[in-house]
């Protein structure tokens, strides 16, 4: 099955935290607008806030979450200069929560969903040695852990903030 196009009426049949997901395609399309072409009242931060709140609300994930991941990853792969935490953080958080809840990947988004996670991991591997802040480094490592089916490490990376990592290691070693 093909990727659900942003103009496909099936988005209205998908669900997110607040009901029908017919608003998600506009948010996804907004991700690819370069910073210099964005209007002042249309910040990328607002778009990401709405996507996080709708697609991964308090750790819950929805049918629209799985349909959105391939689009998010596709924007990043086509425009890697847009790299910011959310492009990696939201897809990996959705996948960690999916695994944690034991939710099967909906047939309507396979194999695109799994391929997107694989592509995200390949991207992560290609940039992991570049200089990143702690949050981005953790998100990139989480993407790699997930593609290697190392859910425990992915969960650990997602549960502690990057700034708590040193303290967590100390607690583990001194138990």
Buried (B, 14 or more C-beta within 10 A) or exposed (E): EEBBEEEBEEBBBBBBBEEEBBBBBEBBBBBBBEEEEEEEEEEBEEBBEBBBEBBBBEEEBBBBBBBBBBBBBBBBBEBEEBBEBBBBBBBBBBBBBBBBEEBEBBEBBEEBBBBBBBBBBEBBEEBBEEEBEEBBBBBBBBBBBBBEEBBEBBBBBBEBEBEEBEEEEEEEEEE
